[in-house]
Amino acid sequence: MKKLILIIVATALVVSTGHFIIKNSRNEQYKIVKLKGCEAYTNFSKSDFEWITGPGEDSISALPLYNGDLVYIFSGRDEIPFYRYKENDGNYLDFYLDDFLLFMNGNIISIELTEDEDLIEWLKGIDSKDIHDLRYISVTSYSSDIHLKYLKKIARIKPDIGLFIDEDISDLDDILDLFDPIWIVAPDCQFEDDTKKKIADEKNLELLYIGEDDWDLNILSKLPKLETLILEEISQPENNGPLVNNNNLKSLTIMKSGINDISSLGNLTNITELNLLDCDSLSSINSIDKLSKLQRLSLINCGNLKDITILGKLPSLKWISFHPNITEKELDEFIEHHKSIEVVELIGCMNISNVSPFKKLKKLACFTYFETDIDLNSVYDLKGLKYLSLPDSIYSDALNIEQIKEKNPNCVIVPNAGFCLGSGWLLLIIPALVVSKLLLLLITRYKK
């Protein structure tokens, strides 16, 4: 993370399998990862629930993923929803959910902690082989009388795992004392101050996702390994002071929040990724040029944002997810300043109907569009794509796919959808709890 100018040096690996790695000179890379076994997926840390990708050919979906990205897995349940991608996981992931266990490529990567008798019986007999590949525990309930002795055994074998806290757990300190977690996802929890201090003292913590709870984010400055921070429903800091002080941060996601601008982020000069998602009151990003190392930027559903000319001062951008107000003129201007862009996402960009200017982007490898009425002929003209995610209504027409494949024979093409009642396959996979949350979000959005 030390150089400011990147040179893309390689693309395309293992063409026969359709797997690709895109590298740059700082050894950061993303992989186009094929996903199988569940009904849909989203790169949560970069797009929240604004769009998801479903299964395409051979029941396989795909996403471009960076090391450390947080993926939400739709499996018909929401008790074991997350998976954090590791670069050495490779390009093909096959998931399988079996009651309280989540498997990936045949190995157990997650346990859902409940009071289910079958789970307790299974915990009694576990050994190191069973949990050799364990990534995280999903804590949906906890009783020290029932679970503590088994968690102690797990912690002796795998202390450095992730924790997904699905709800308020009164004895969470027990779990934090046992483990040395590398990530904590707890957006719906209202932590006591003592618990917040414990989390802020986790020396191994790399990723933290917290919600609307009243946090003093300055306490996170003590986390020496924190690289990824995801914040939900936060407000603009008073007097535009720093949002958080931690020079180790590489990725910051702010979603569904009442920030007006990003002046409070100017001290985070080491971040390479910034995701501003569904921030309705965001009207300016004019101080973003202070983030000179920024490579990946998402502005999905920031509906009050209009002027992005400042992005011309960030030549290192490789990944851009545009805001919904982007015009074709602004898109042309952006392209003129960013000829090395590799990933483009147009989500809800209704002013864009033609992507022919993308032909100037010689390194464009991944393109996603959803709720954007694009002339398909301009998509057919694109060459060299390795990944394309397009609306399910278009994907379902085999003729469309054939025409795209003619110029992009090695492209992984998958359908996408949003959280709307028109997506039939979507309604079959989203658990009732998630549906209720999303409907509330949509109602709130359309009232504004």
Buried (B, 14 or more C-beta within 10 A) or exposed (E): EEEEEBEBEEBEBEEEEBBBBBBBEBEBBBBBBBBBBBBBBBBBBBBBBBBBBBBBEEEBBBBBBBBBBBBBBBBEBBBBBBBBBEBEBEBBBBBBBEEBBBBBBEEBBBBBBBEBEEBBEBBEEBEEEBBEBBBBBBBBBBEEEBBBEBBEBBBEBBEEBBBBBBEEBEEBBBBBEBBBBBBBBBBBBEBEEEBBEBBBEBEBBBBBBBBBBEBEBBBBBBBEEBBBBBBBBBEBBEEBEBBBBBEBBBBBBBBBBEBBBBBBBBBBEBBBBBBBBBBBBBBBBEBBBBBEBBBBBBBBBBBBBEEBEEBBEBBBBBBBBBBBBBEBEBBEBBBEBBEBBBBBBBBBBEBBEBBEBBBEBEBBBBBBBBBBEBEBEBBBBBEBBBBBBBBBEBBEEEEBBEBBEEBBEBBBBBBBBBBEEEBEEBEEBBBEEBBEBBEEBBEEEEEE
